[in-house]
């Protein structure tokens, strides 16, 4: 089977009943129109393990302090602490084990 032969079907709601066990390789969090994805099995531990990816911008976020990176380059910018804490809470609710929150 070629990749061209794969058909994607979208549902308004998942046909999988609530409470059914599932394998979760990535977790998606939306905040104020911004999407962050955490790959639970990401082999790259930089900038934190795990870390979040923003597919729109190509940025990675350290989940302990909110620092933003473009590849391995530090942008010297961070997400607002309230946004970081919201994203962390959503990830924890979805079973993601996070690095400790850095203070300061």
DRENROVO-18457 format. One record per residue (C-alpha): residue in three letters; x, y, z. Coordinates in steps of 0.5 Angstrom, whole numbers, padded with zeros to 4 digits, always signed. Each point is the difference from the previous one (the first is absolute). Layout:
BEGIN
AlaXYZ/...
# end
This chain:
BEGIN
Unk+0000+0000+0000/Unk+0003+0007-0002/Unk-0001+0006+0004/Unk-0005+0003-0005/Unk-0004-0006+0001/Unk-0002+0002+0007/Unk-0007+0003+0001/Unk-0001+0005+0006/Unk-0007+0000+0003/Unk-0002+0006+0005/Unk-0005-0001+0005/Unk-0004+0006+0004/Unk+0001-0005+0006/Unk+0004-0006+0002/Unk-0003-0006-0002/Unk+0004-0003+0006/Unk-0004-0001+0006/Unk+0002+0005+0006/Unk+0004-0004+0005/Unk+0003-0005-0005/Unk+0008-0001+0001/Unk+0004+0003-0005/Unk+0007+0001-0002/Unk+0002+0007+0000/Unk+0007+0002-0003/Unk-0002+0007-0001/Unk-0004+0005+0004/Unk-0003+0007-0003/Unk-0001+0006+0004/Unk-0004+0006-0002/Unk+0001+0007+0003/Unk-0003+0006-0003/Unk+0000-0002-0007/Unk+0007-0003+0001/Unk+0002-0008-0001/Unk+0005-0003+0004/Unk+0002-0008-0001/Unk+0004-0004+0005/Unk+0003-0007-0003/Unk+0000-0004+0006/Unk+0005-0005-0003/Unk+0004+0006-0003/Unk+0008-0002+0000/Unk+0002+0007+0000/Unk+0001+0002+0007/Unk+0001+0007-0002/Unk-0002+0005+0003/Unk-0004-0004+0005/Unk-0002-0007+0001/Unk-0006+0000-0002/Unk+0000+0007-0004/Unk-0006+0003-0004/Unk+0000+0002-0008/Unk-0004+0005-0003/Unk-0001-0002-0007/Unk-0002+0006-0003/Unk+0007+0004+0002/Unk+0005-0006+0001/Unk+0001+0002+0007/Unk+0002-0004+0006/Unk-0002+0001+0007/Unk+0003-0002+0006/Unk-0005-0003+0004/Unk+0003+0002+0007/Unk+0001+0008-0001/Unk-0003+0002-0007/Unk+0006+0001-0004/Unk-0001+0000-0007/Unk+0005-0003-0005/Unk+0001+0000-0008/Unk+0003-0006-0001/Unk+0006+0000+0005/Unk+0000+0007+0000/Unk-0002+0004+0006/Unk-0005+0006-0002/Unk+0001+0003+0007/Unk-0008+0000+0000/Unk-0005-0004+0005/Unk-0007-0001+0000/Unk-0004+0004+0005/Unk+0000-0004+0007/Unk-0007+0000+0000/Unk+0000-0004-0007/Unk+0005-0004+0002/Unk-0004-0003+0007/Unk-0006-0001-0004/Unk+0004-0004-0006/Unk+0003-0004+0006/Unk-0007-0001+0003/Unk-0003-0003-0006/Unk+0006-0004-0001/Unk+0000-0003+0007/Unk-0007-0001-0001/Unk+0001-0004-0006/Unk+0005-0004+0004/Unk+0007+0003-0003/Unk+0005+0000+0005/Unk+0004+0007+0000/Unk+0006+0003+0003/Unk+0000+0004+0006/Unk-0002+0007-0001/Unk+0006+0005+0001/Unk-0001+0006+0004/Unk+0003+0006-0001/
# end
